[in-house]
Amino acid sequence: MRNLLALLLLTGTAHAGEPGLDPTALTRLVHQDCGSCHGLTLKGGLGPDIRPETIEHYDADVLQSVILDGIPDTAMPPWRALISEAEAAWIADYLLKGDTQ
């Protein structure tokens, strides 16, 4: 019983220690890192225009998958090793609904 209690406390501590999302850092990542291919204003460049009005036909889940896994045989790289699923979901939502100007 003591071991179970210790395990529960450690598990709870690990979740409590996970960092939260940082919208300022994620917004900067979108404009600097995504913008290096999609243009700093996200109107397109090497990659396509990714402003809300041009990607509104995509589901957030599809965009999240593209962000995490990239698109094979294109310049779109996978970001899974660098960002979490929660961060990718935030970026997808930001691209669809955010003020990306």
DOTIBA-660883 format. One record per residue: residue in three letters; residue number from 1; x, y, z of N, C-alpha, C, O, CB in turn. Coordinates in nm, 3 decimals, decimal comma, always signed. Glycine has a CB too. Example, Ala and Ser with C-alpha at 12.3 -4.5 7.8 and 13.67 -1.06 7.14 Angstrom:
% residues 2
Ala; 1; +1,319; -0,569; +0,780; +1,230; -0,450; +0,780; +1,320; -0,330; +0,780; +1,424; -0,332; +0,846; +1,131; -0,447; +0,905
Ser; 2; +1,285; -0,225; +0,708; +1,367; -0,106; +0,714; +1,290; +0,003; +0,787; +1,341; +0,114; +0,804; +1,408; -0,060; +0,572
This chain:
% residues 101
Met; 1; +0,082; -0,119; +0,000; +0,000; +0,000; +0,000; +0,087; +0,126; +0,000; +0,056; +0,224; -0,067; -0,094; -0,001; +0,120
Arg; 2; +0,197; +0,121; +0,077; +0,287; +0,237; +0,084; +0,349; +0,263; -0,054; +0,364; +0,379; -0,094; +0,397; +0,214; +0,189
Asn; 3; +0,387; +0,154; -0,126; +0,446; +0,170; -0,259; +0,346; +0,231; -0,357; +0,383; +0,315; -0,440; +0,495; +0,035; -0,311
Leu; 4; +0,219; +0,189; -0,347; +0,116; +0,245; -0,435; +0,099; +0,394; -0,409; +0,086; +0,473; -0,503; -0,017; +0,171; -0,416
Leu; 5; +0,097; +0,433; -0,283; +0,084; +0,575; -0,248; +0,202; +0,655; -0,302; +0,185; +0,765; -0,355; +0,073; +0,592; -0,096
Ala; 6; +0,323; +0,600; -0,288; +0,442; +0,669; -0,338; +0,436; +0,685; -0,490; +0,470; +0,790; -0,544; +0,570; +0,592; -0,298
Leu; 7; +0,391; +0,578; -0,559; +0,379; +0,584; -0,704; +0,278; +0,690; -0,746; +0,303; +0,767; -0,840; +0,337; +0,447; -0,760
Leu; 8; +0,164; +0,695; -0,677; +0,063; +0,796; -0,710; +0,115; +0,937; -0,687; +0,088; +1,028; -0,766; -0,064; +0,773; -0,626
Leu; 9; +0,190; +0,956; -0,579; +0,247; +1,089; -0,552; +0,348; +1,128; -0,658; +0,351; +1,243; -0,701; +0,311; +1,092; -0,415
Leu; 10; +0,433; +1,034; -0,699; +0,533; +1,064; -0,802; +0,468; +1,094; -0,935; +0,508; +1,186; -1,006; +0,631; +0,947; -0,818
Thr; 11; +0,366; +1,016; -0,970; +0,295; +1,038; -1,096; +0,230; +1,176; -1,095; +0,236; +1,249; -1,194; +0,190; +0,928; -1,121
Gly; 12; +0,167; +1,210; -0,985; +0,103; +1,341; -0,975; +0,204; +1,452; -0,984; +0,178; +1,555; -1,045; +0,025; +1,353; -0,846
Thr; 13; +0,319; +1,433; -0,924; +0,425; +1,534; -0,928; +0,475; +1,552; -1,070; +0,500; +1,664; -1,114; +0,541; +1,495; -0,836
Ala; 14; +0,490; +1,441; -1,144; +0,539; +1,451; -1,282; +0,443; +1,532; -1,368; +0,486; +1,616; -1,446; +0,560; +1,311; -1,342
His; 15; +0,312; +1,507; -1,355; +0,216; +1,583; -1,434; +0,212; +1,728; -1,393; +0,198; +1,817; -1,477; +0,077; +1,522; -1,421
Ala; 16; +0,225; +1,754; -1,261; +0,222; +1,892; -1,214; +0,343; +1,969; -1,265; +0,337; +2,091; -1,280; +0,218; +1,896; -1,062
Gly; 17; +0,454; +1,898; -1,293; +0,575; +1,965; -1,337; +0,582; +1,988; -1,486; +0,676; +2,054; -1,532; +0,691; +1,887; -1,295
Glu; 18; +0,487; +1,935; -1,565; +0,490; +1,956; -1,709; +0,469; +2,104; -1,740; +0,381; +2,168; -1,682; +0,384; +1,870; -1,780
Pro; 19; +0,548; +2,156; -1,829; +0,530; +2,297; -1,862; +0,400; +2,321; -1,938; +0,357; +2,236; -2,016; +0,649; +2,348; -1,943
Gly; 20; +0,339; +2,434; -1,916; +0,218; +2,471; -1,989; +0,254; +2,528; -2,124; +0,372; +2,546; -2,156; +0,135; +2,572; -1,909
Leu; 21; +0,153; +2,555; -2,202; +0,176; +2,614; -2,333; +0,214; +2,761; -2,317; +0,162; +2,830; -2,229; +0,051; +2,600; -2,424
Asp; 22; +0,303; +2,806; -2,399; +0,348; +2,945; -2,397; +0,304; +3,010; -2,529; +0,376; +3,002; -2,628; +0,504; +2,955; -2,377
Pro; 23; +0,187; +3,074; -2,530; +0,136; +3,133; -2,654; +0,232; +3,232; -2,719; +0,240; +3,240; -2,842; +0,005; +3,201; -2,628
Thr; 24; +0,305; +3,307; -2,638; +0,399; +3,404; -2,695; +0,510; +3,332; -2,772; +0,545; +3,370; -2,883; +0,460; +3,493; -2,584
Ala; 25; +0,564; +3,228; -2,711; +0,671; +3,151; -2,778; +0,617; +3,079; -2,901; +0,685; +3,071; -3,003; +0,735; +3,050; -2,680
Leu; 26; +0,494; +3,025; -2,891; +0,438; +2,953; -3,006; +0,406; +3,048; -3,120; +0,425; +3,014; -3,237; +0,311; +2,877; -2,964
Thr; 27; +0,357; +3,167; -3,087; +0,331; +3,267; -3,191; +0,462; +3,305; -3,261; +0,467; +3,319; -3,383; +0,263; +3,394; -3,131
Arg; 28; +0,566; +3,322; -3,182; +0,698; +3,354; -3,239; +0,747; +3,240; -3,328; +0,802; +3,263; -3,435; +0,802; +3,382; -3,126
Leu; 29; +0,727; +3,115; -3,283; +0,767; +2,999; -3,363; +0,694; +2,999; -3,497; +0,755; +2,974; -3,601; +0,738; +2,868; -3,286
Val; 30; +0,564; +3,026; -3,495; +0,487; +3,028; -3,620; +0,545; +3,131; -3,716; +0,568; +3,101; -3,833; +0,337; +3,058; -3,592
His; 31; +0,568; +3,252; -3,666; +0,610; +3,359; -3,757; +0,757; +3,347; -3,799; +0,793; +3,385; -3,910; +0,586; +3,493; -3,693
Gln; 32; +0,842; +3,295; -3,711; +0,983; +3,284; -3,746; +1,015; +3,152; -3,816; +1,075; +3,150; -3,923; +1,069; +3,300; -3,622
Asp; 33; +0,976; +3,041; -3,753; +1,014; +2,911; -3,808; +0,923; +2,869; -3,924; +0,972; +2,832; -4,030; +1,010; +2,804; -3,698
Cys; 34; +0,792; +2,876; -3,904; +0,700; +2,844; -4,015; +0,717; +2,949; -4,124; +0,712; +2,919; -4,243; +0,551; +2,838; -3,965
Gly; 35; +0,736; +3,075; -4,079; +0,750; +3,184; -4,173; +0,874; +3,175; -4,260; +0,879; +3,238; -4,366; +0,750; +3,313; -4,099
Ser; 36; +0,974; +3,099; -4,218; +1,094; +3,087; -4,301; +1,063; +3,020; -4,435; +1,133; +3,043; -4,533; +1,202; +3,009; -4,227
Cys; 37; +0,959; +2,938; -4,438; +0,916; +2,876; -4,565; +0,785; +2,937; -4,617; +0,767; +2,953; -4,737; +0,900; +2,725; -4,547
His; 38; +0,696; +2,968; -4,525; +0,563; +3,016; -4,565; +0,558; +3,169; -4,574; +0,451; +3,226; -4,596; +0,458; +2,966; -4,466
Gly; 39; +0,672; +3,234; -4,558; +0,678; +3,380; -4,563; +0,654; +3,436; -4,424; +0,571; +3,385; -4,349; +0,575; +3,436; -4,663
Leu; 40; +0,726; +3,541; -4,390; +0,716; +3,599; -4,256; +0,576; +3,653; -4,227; +0,537; +3,665; -4,110; +0,818; +3,709; -4,238
Thr; 41; +0,500; +3,686; -4,330; +0,361; +3,728; -4,311; +0,266; +3,611; -4,332; +0,144; +3,628; -4,328; +0,326; +3,843; -4,405
Leu; 42; +0,321; +3,492; -4,356; +0,247; +3,367; -4,376; +0,166; +3,367; -4,504; +0,076; +3,284; -4,522; +0,155; +3,341; -4,259
Lys; 43; +0,197; +3,461; -4,595; +0,124; +3,471; -4,722; +0,180; +3,377; -4,828; +0,132; +3,375; -4,941; +0,128; +3,614; -4,773
Gly; 44; +0,282; +3,300; -4,792; +0,340; +3,206; -4,885; +0,482; +3,244; -4,920; +0,523; +3,359; -4,906; +0,258; +3,198; -5,010
Gly; 45; +0,556; +3,147; -4,965; +0,696; +3,163; -5,002; +0,735; +3,032; -5,067; +0,678; +2,995; -5,170; +0,789; +3,198; -4,877
Leu; 46; +0,831; +2,962; -5,010; +0,861; +2,826; -5,054; +0,739; +2,737; -5,032; +0,704; +2,655; -5,116; +0,985; +2,770; -4,980
Gly; 47; +0,675; +2,756; -4,917; +0,552; +2,683; -4,884; +0,430; +2,770; -4,915; +0,444; +2,889; -4,943; +0,551; +2,641; -4,735
Pro; 48; +0,312; +2,710; -4,910; +0,191; +2,785; -4,945; +0,150; +2,887; -4,838; +0,199; +2,886; -4,726; +0,078; +2,689; -4,969
Asp; 49; +0,058; +2,973; -4,878; -0,008; +3,068; -4,789; -0,078; +2,990; -4,678; -0,156; +2,899; -4,706; -0,111; +3,159; -4,868
Ile; 50; -0,051; +3,026; -4,553; -0,116; +2,954; -4,441; -0,195; +3,049; -4,352; -0,212; +3,023; -4,233; -0,011; +2,880; -4,358
Arg; 51; -0,243; +3,159; -4,410; -0,330; +3,248; -4,333; -0,469; +3,184; -4,320; -0,507; +3,101; -4,402; -0,340; +3,389; -4,402
Pro; 52; -0,545; +3,223; -4,217; -0,675; +3,158; -4,190; -0,766; +3,149; -4,312; -0,829; +3,046; -4,335; -0,748; +3,232; -4,080
Glu; 53; -0,774; +3,255; -4,391; -0,866; +3,256; -4,504; -0,828; +3,158; -4,614; -0,912; +3,123; -4,698; -0,874; +3,395; -4,561
Thr; 54; -0,703; +3,113; -4,615; -0,662; +3,019; -4,720; -0,657; +2,874; -4,673; -0,646; +2,782; -4,755; -0,528; +3,059; -4,773
Ile; 55; -0,666; +2,852; -4,542; -0,662; +2,714; -4,492; -0,788; +2,676; -4,416; -0,792; +2,571; -4,352; -0,542; +2,694; -4,403
Glu; 56; -0,890; +2,761; -4,424; -1,011; +2,738; -4,346; -1,083; +2,608; -4,381; -1,165; +2,560; -4,303; -1,106; +2,853; -4,364
His; 57; -1,054; +2,550; -4,497; -1,120; +2,426; -4,536; -1,056; +2,303; -4,472; -1,107; +2,192; -4,488; -1,118; +2,412; -4,687
Tyr; 58; -0,947; +2,320; -4,400; -0,882; +2,208; -4,330; -0,937; +2,195; -4,188; -0,971; +2,295; -4,124; -0,728; +2,228; -4,326
Asp; 59; -0,946; +2,071; -4,141; -0,977; +2,046; -4,000; -0,851; +2,071; -3,918; -0,740; +2,053; -3,967; -1,030; +1,900; -3,979
Ala; 60; -0,871; +2,112; -3,794; -0,757; +2,134; -3,705; -0,676; +2,006; -3,688; -0,553; +2,012; -3,676; -0,806; +2,185; -3,568
Asp; 61; -0,743; +1,891; -3,686; -0,672; +1,764; -3,670; -0,579; +1,736; -3,788; -0,469; +1,684; -3,770; -0,773; +1,649; -3,656
Val; 62; -0,623; +1,772; -3,906; -0,540; +1,751; -4,026; -0,416; +1,842; -4,019; -0,304; +1,798; -4,046; -0,622; +1,780; -4,156
Leu; 63; -0,438; +1,968; -3,982; -0,324; +2,059; -3,971; -0,227; +2,014; -3,863; -0,105; +2,021; -3,880; -0,373; +2,201; -3,942
Gln; 64; -0,282; +1,967; -3,751; -0,196; +1,917; -3,643; -0,110; +1,801; -3,692; +0,008; +1,794; -3,660; -0,280; +1,874; -3,522
Ser; 65; -0,169; +1,713; -3,768; -0,096; +1,599; -3,822; +0,014; +1,644; -3,919; +0,124; +1,590; -3,916; -0,192; +1,503; -3,893
Val; 66; -0,017; +1,740; -4,002; +0,084; +1,792; -4,096; +0,198; +1,857; -4,020; +0,315; +1,840; -4,054; +0,021; +1,894; -4,195
Ile; 67; +0,164; +1,933; -3,915; +0,268; +1,999; -3,835; +0,358; +1,893; -3,769; +0,480; +1,905; -3,771; +0,204; +2,092; -3,728
Leu; 68; +0,298; +1,793; -3,712; +0,376; +1,693; -3,639; +0,454; +1,600; -3,731; +0,569; +1,566; -3,702; +0,284; +1,612; -3,551
Asp; 69; +0,393; +1,558; -3,841; +0,454; +1,453; -3,924; +0,505; +1,502; -4,058; +0,566; +1,424; -4,132; +0,355; +1,344; -3,947
Gly; 70; +0,482; +1,628; -4,091; +0,528; +1,679; -4,219; +0,450; +1,618; -4,334; +0,352; +1,546; -4,313; +0,677; +1,652; -4,236
Ile; 71; +0,493; +1,648; -4,456; +0,433; +1,590; -4,576; +0,545; +1,524; -4,654; +0,635; +1,592; -4,704; +0,358; +1,699; -4,663
Pro; 72; +0,541; +1,390; -4,665; +0,649; +1,320; -4,735; +0,668; +1,372; -4,878; +0,573; +1,410; -4,946; +0,619; +1,170; -4,739
Asp; 73; +0,793; +1,371; -4,921; +0,833; +1,413; -5,056; +0,804; +1,560; -5,085; +0,794; +1,601; -5,200; +0,761; +1,327; -5,158
Thr; 74; +0,792; +1,641; -4,977; +0,780; +1,786; -4,992; +0,880; +1,850; -4,896; +0,949; +1,782; -4,821; +0,633; +1,835; -4,965
Ala; 75; +0,886; +1,982; -4,900; +0,976; +2,053; -4,809; +0,918; +2,065; -4,668; +0,987; +2,112; -4,577; +1,006; +2,193; -4,865
Met; 76; +0,793; +2,024; -4,647; +0,731; +2,035; -4,514; +0,789; +1,930; -4,421; +0,763; +1,811; -4,438; +0,576; +2,021; -4,522
Pro; 77; +0,871; +1,975; -4,321; +0,936; +1,878; -4,232; +0,844; +1,837; -4,117; +0,749; +1,908; -4,084; +1,067; +1,937; -4,177
Pro; 78; +0,874; +1,723; -4,055; +0,801; +1,685; -3,933; +0,857; +1,763; -3,814; +0,978; +1,779; -3,800; +0,810; +1,531; -3,908
Trp; 79; +0,767; +1,811; -3,729; +0,809; +1,886; -3,610; +0,793; +1,805; -3,483; +0,814; +1,856; -3,373; +0,730; +2,016; -3,599
Arg; 80; +0,753; +1,677; -3,497; +0,721; +1,594; -3,380; +0,835; +1,588; -3,278; +0,809; +1,583; -3,158; +0,686; +1,453; -3,425
Ala; 81; +0,957; +1,587; -3,323; +1,071; +1,578; -3,231; +1,094; +1,708; -3,155; +1,165; +1,710; -3,054; +1,196; +1,541; -3,307
Leu; 82; +1,034; +1,818; -3,203; +1,062; +1,949; -3,144; +0,947; +2,007; -3,065; +0,969; +2,088; -2,975; +1,099; +2,044; -3,250
Ile; 83; +0,824; +1,968; -3,097; +0,708; +2,023; -3,026; +0,615; +1,910; -2,984; +0,618; +1,801; -3,040; +0,633; +2,126; -3,116
Ser; 84; +0,532; +1,939; -2,884; +0,439; +1,838; -2,833; +0,310; +1,838; -2,917; +0,287; +1,928; -2,998; +0,406; +1,865; -2,683
Glu; 85; +0,229; +1,736; -2,895; +0,099; +1,731; -2,963; +0,013; +1,849; -2,921; -0,060; +1,905; -3,003; +0,026; +1,598; -2,934
Ala; 86; +0,020; +1,887; -2,794; -0,058; +2,002; -2,746; -0,012; +2,131; -2,814; -0,095; +2,215; -2,850; -0,045; +2,016; -2,593
Glu; 87; +0,117; +2,146; -2,832; +0,168; +2,266; -2,901; +0,125; +2,266; -3,048; +0,088; +2,370; -3,102; +0,323; +2,272; -2,891
Ala; 88; +0,131; +2,150; -3,112; +0,086; +2,141; -3,252; -0,063; +2,173; -3,263; -0,105; +2,239; -3,358; +0,115; +2,001; -3,311
Ala; 89; -0,142; +2,127; -3,167; -0,285; +2,157; -3,167; -0,307; +2,308; -3,150; -0,394; +2,366; -3,216; -0,358; +2,079; -3,055
Trp; 90; -0,229; +2,370; -3,062; -0,241; +2,515; -3,042; -0,207; +2,588; -3,171; -0,277; +2,681; -3,210; -0,149; +2,562; -2,926
Ile; 91; -0,098; +2,547; -3,238; -0,056; +2,612; -3,363; -0,164; +2,595; -3,470; -0,196; +2,690; -3,541; +0,078; +2,555; -3,412
Ala; 92; -0,220; +2,475; -3,482; -0,325; +2,452; -3,581; -0,444; +2,544; -3,554; -0,497; +2,606; -3,647; -0,371; +2,305; -3,579
Asp; 93; -0,484; +2,554; -3,428; -0,596; +2,642; -3,392; -0,561; +2,788; -3,419; -0,644; +2,864; -3,469; -0,634; +2,623; -3,244
Tyr; 94; -0,439; +2,827; -3,387; -0,394; +2,965; -3,412; -0,397; +2,997; -3,561; -0,441; +3,104; -3,602; -0,251; +2,986; -3,356
Leu; 95; -0,350; +2,902; -3,642; -0,350; +2,926; -3,787; -0,492; +2,937; -3,841; -0,518; +3,016; -3,933; -0,275; +2,813; -3,859
Leu; 96; -0,584; +2,859; -3,785; -0,722; +2,863; -3,834; -0,801; +2,982; -3,781; -0,884; +3,037; -3,853; -0,793; +2,736; -3,796
Lys; 97; -0,775; +3,022; -3,658; -0,859; +3,123; -3,593; -0,785; +3,248; -3,548; -0,846; +3,351; -3,521; -0,927; +3,064; -3,476
Gly; 98; -0,654; +3,239; -3,540; -0,579; +3,347; -3,480; -0,562; +3,467; -3,571; -0,589; +3,461; -3,691; -0,446; +3,299; -3,439
Asp; 99; -0,518; +3,574; -3,511; -0,484; +3,694; -3,586; -0,339; +3,678; -3,628; -0,248; +3,718; -3,555; -0,508; +3,825; -3,502
Thr; 100; -0,317; +3,621; -3,744; -0,182; +3,591; -3,789; -0,115; +3,707; -3,860; -0,005; +3,692; -3,913; -0,184; +3,472; -3,880
Gln; 101; -0,181; +3,822; -3,863; -0,122; +3,938; -3,932; -0,007; +3,996; -3,856; +0,054; +4,094; -3,900; -0,226; +4,045; -3,955
